[in-house]
Amino acid sequence: MAPNVLIVEDEVLTRMALGAALRDIGLSALELHDADEALRVIDAGIVPDALLTDIWMPGSIDGLKLAVYLETMFPSMNVFVTSGHVLEQEFSLPMRFFPKPFDPDLVAREIKTALMRPS
């Protein structure tokens, strides 16, 4: 079974491009609009191997809070964050950061590499 990556991104084209890039390299990608939708999916029983979330999104919580929350539920999950409005130096969490705009194929390869590393 392919590793499962949750993409939580409110920008439709970015979300779709990254989902396609992940599937093209053999990963499973679930594309979600915001953290609330991601939490509903988790409540339904989906167990993610990785999360890529935008930091600033609509909804009840932002991407960083979502990432921290899901990391407590799934400690072995790989976490990646992205933003076009925040610099990596503005937060101090141990997550891989991709500034926007980014190349979806490059990000997908980096996620796959991280997932293939032994824990």
Secondary structure, 3 states (H helix, E strand, C coil): CCCEEEEECCCHHHHHHHHHHHHHCCCEEEEECCHHHHHHHHHCCCCCCEEEEECCCCCCCCHHHHHHHHHHHCCCCEEEEEECCCCHHHCCCCCEEEECCCCHHHHHHHHHHHHHCCC
